[in-house]
Amino acid sequence: MSVAGASQIDTLATTRPGTAVDTVTTATGQALRRLARRHQSLTTEIAEIDTELRVLTTQAAPTMLATKGFGVITTATLLITAGDNPDRLHSEASFAALCGAAPIPASSGKTTRHRLNRGGDRQGNWALHQIALVRLSTDPRTKAYAARLTAAGKSKKDVLRCLKRAIAREAWHLLVHPAPAPRIDDLRPLRHQRGLTLTQAAEHLGTVAARISELERGTRLNNNLATAYREYLNAA
């Protein structure tokens, strides 16, 4: 919600329209005040749940959460899809099939093609789809890969299918054979030693100061950003 929208909610929540049975105007004001207060309550509850979910996903899969494109919701969804014992998934192909990301052959004659798999866990498939969309908009390597597929005659749906299959492979390794999560506890002391501000670091790395602060506090991990940040601090 925009700042203006939040301000309007706060204003409505503190109004005193009078007794609801007096006039239509006061009845409308009472209804709006109730809706505003309910909005505030639900917003607070959602924020608390988001914080708890971030803590839980960070504990369960810190490396996945720190990988580009994997957010709190998508990481939590894939953890649920994999279940309590991801080691039972003996190959990345089995995880792709579980998420409905394994393409189904639909060749005919001399034409070789595959169609979308509508089976598997649809929430897991949704998570892979969201990660693919994030990477298509922010990751140069993913953009280059998609461009190569498009140049080879692949449709947009085919490109997304290929991306989801590749992400499923990566997600399986992150779940079953996770590498150690990147160290971040030294980043803030290093920055202080170099006499740098959050704004200076953010400008050098092409991001915003809030993002650097989140990385230093461990509330929003990112492997690539942590590596680039450490290299910058060591070279400063």
RAPEQUI-V922527 format. One record per helix or strand of 2 or more residues. SS is the DSSP state (~ for helix, > for strand). FROM is the first residue (numbers start at 0). TO is the last residue. Records with the same first field share a line. If there is no record, write none. Layout:
SS: FROM-TO ; FROM-TO
//
This chain:
~: 2-12 ; 23-59 ; 61-64 ; 71-81 ; 85-87 ; 91-97 ; 121-137 ; 139-150 ; 155-175 ; 186-193 ; 197-204 ; 208-216 ; 222-234
>: 103-104 ; 113-114
//
